[in-house]
């Protein structure tokens, strides 16, 4: 009886464990398919993460926006950044507010710096994972292109964003590296 | 039974036969019994260790292979690999739960592999969707969903990994103070397992290894999770924790023939008591403390009061009237409270420093006297080292002349030799 109970409990635990990666997958996949696409200008570096392999650390040109009127923000707090696209199609933060916007796309961000009526924020995505042997050449290529023609495609939905692809000019980083070996 | 004990028993058997206590036949039977058991134990232990190392290596190997980040794999195949590894590990563990629960090596290897597979599966999702740097979140999720494994598979390696993982989470979480308190949920989930381990056999290898890691981790938990409440009360906090650990060891680990490894509570507690007492003898600590007003949160006061209550309760259990040294150890938290009170009032810091220097001096001297009375040479040398540490530390604080320093050093060395010589002579006389 005890043995049987133990086995049944194990089955429950196994299902719960499986639920963790499956739920995560569903959650992010949903944003990738149903989220709105934006292009965000970047500048990367390349650190090493022992558990997840190599990635390009992304930092963005457009990381600040005007604070919504009559909003008092504090350093380190979670805020909502409304997203819009400029005439070239690149994303920028149109407004930073403490309350969740009712219309339009927005991202849940962390306030990292406040000056006057402008808030600098930390975006909820900052990594692009690469094959370990490509990451460092990706970094070099991207440092050359940083701030000029580098951008990431991001899908945004319900305050969350998932990085879809990393571009140099109109090519993906993998294509670019293949052509510029 | 340990190899050492079996060897001792073998030496005793002929004497027992000579004295007529055991028959020759029974002596042979005892010999045969322990010989077989000894060999069996050795073989099981090596299978066990190699099985476990194998599981760990395969698990880590998979993590590293996935870390390569194969760009030819699309999201669907990554998902399939991620889930596939987890399912495989679960099937193996399920098989073990159903058919192989009597084999420790199966239980340990399967549970360890499953724990690593769960971690790599969650990490691979993070890689696939380029999730931002949330190492703490990853660790918490991993630990929370791994804790059933030590219970369901009676496996100790995942339990140790869980302790370390939980501590790594706490050390890495950049969240607010209230979020750090989630560590107690992880600890609470672990305690019934640890309690069972101690209850079934506190001297067995699994309990011994878990104890060492548990004690060290618990200091990190208290240190980080309570840091905001404790403020400057951290010295009293750790004085209490070390005394509790030491007295816990004295009270619950009473077997006289314990090896060094089995005395985790006593050894860590002792080192902690000596270390923090030595820190409290320095001028700098008290000057820092007096410079700022005593800032301890209300909850901090409550926690310290609770810790002091535990110290008092344990003291009534372990301190015998004739054992001055133990009484001195029990007095450490109380003296620290007095030190804080003196620091708050206008009394000069040098008085507090003097108080603790006298305390540490008494602590070392009573320890030495105790060692001499019990003719324990090892303990004598530890006592002498304590004394030497105090004297050396004072030499850095106060400006003495080179002549005085040199003389004291030579005297100290001479005392070491003399005390050891006297004790070994006594020992010889005792044997005669």
Interface residues (C-beta under 8 A of the other chain):
Chain A: X3 X6 X7 X9 X10 X11 X13 X14 X16 X17 X18 X20 X21 X22 X24 X25 X28 X29 X32 X49 X50 X51 X52 X53 X54 X55 X124 X125 X126 X127 X128 X129 X130 X131 X132 X134 X162 X163 X174
Chain B: X63 X66 X67 X68 X69 X70 X71 X75 X79 X82 X83 X86 X87 X90 X93 X94 X97 X98 X101 X114 X118 X119 X121 X122 X123 X124 X125 X126 X127 X128 X129 X130 X131 X132 X133 X135 X138 X141 X145 X148 X149 X152 X153
